[in-house]
Amino acid sequence: MTDEIGMSAWTQAVHAYMTGAASSRFRNQEVVITDHWQGRDNLLWRTHCEDGSDAVLKMFTDAGQARSRRQFSGQEQFAPAGLAPEPLWYDRYPHGLPRQILVYRWAEGVSLALSDRFHRFAHADAVARVHCASRDDVQRFSPHPFNLLTFWQIWQSGEAPLLEWTTAAPAPLLTEHLSSLWAAAHRLMDTVLPLLGETPPSPIHGDLRVENALFQKGKAILVDWELFGLGDPAQEIGRFLFFGGDDWTDENHDDWWDMYCRGNTDPGLSDRVDIYLRLFSSQAVTYLLEGIRQKAVPPVSVSDPDAESSQYQSFLISALTTALRRSLTQWGLSPLGNGDSDFLAEEIGYLTSSR
């Protein structure tokens, strides 16, 4: 994380770059840094320039070359349609700065609220327009699997080691339910892959989280195009609906989907979205288990390691039990029985304590 002192030091370097670098469009102009903030894998500064324009300089702290190019390309393609902020330039070797940067015009708007009907409709319309755009001008694939077959090949590769690990733990109840989920997934994929496994890719945004959109005068503007490229629209929609949070209801989901389908009439899309929703529900279970198996634990405070370890274990028990219950329901399998939650808690506790 970058503290305030570190951020201030970079702010001075950003100002020097904007006003003095040969690649800067605002060279020799008066530039004022009006705000700065930290993203997930980047640092950002808002600037007000002498010509009256506001811009954002984004410095990438992870995989910057690929991400900056993808974001520039996505915004370049969709800014003319009002779906993205206008990109100005990206610089792989910015003078005085340690990482790649992208500069784009500041876009006014308010945070998207999917509980608001107008926001939902605007967002669904924007996403449909991206997915239906021509793929001829898109030069790169999104980092996400680009069709159902590649998604299945990547995810399925973790099946054998995960089941072997839970079986040896021992964790019989968890192994039983995990085996039933994998079996259901195999039955489904054996049926659908010959028909829907290798659909042609289309442009996708790549990261349709709610915080990556603004609402402005009745329309949605998508931001943070770092994962833009060719991909599977059904997978993007499924991920958005499944991981979008619990702050909007099933009815809101249906509203969003109905509006999206007005802009994208692909007849096979609905079936593929339903498939991905099932797969994501199982993937949520395997993701948590794989984290335990790989010993991916958060840092523990030296002051009270036992308390933090207990909190982490309680979180995993709750998250895994919820994810498993949700996935069994999604697949129409036998639900957890009376007392199963207690058995699962014991097994998960054993898995975490024996890491």
Buried (B, 14 or more C-beta within 10 A) or exposed (E): EEEEEEBEEBBEBBBBBBBBBEBBBBEEEEBEBEEBEEBEEBBBBBBBBEEEBBBBBBBBBEEBEBBBBBBBBBBBBBBEEBBBBBBBEBBEEBEEBEBBBBBBBBBEBEEBBBEBEEBBBBBBBBBBBBBBBEEEEBEEBBBBBBBBBBBBEEBEEBBEEBBEBBBEBEBEBBBEBBBBBBEBBEEBBEEBBEEBBEBEBBBBBBBBBBEBBBBBEEBBBBBBBBBBBBBBBBBBBBBBBBEBEEEBEEEBBEBBBEBBBEBBEBEEBEEBBBBBBBBBBBBBBBBBBBBBBEEEBEEBEEEEEEEBBEEBBBEBBEBBBBBBBBBBEBBEEEEBEEEBBEBBBBBBBEBBEEE
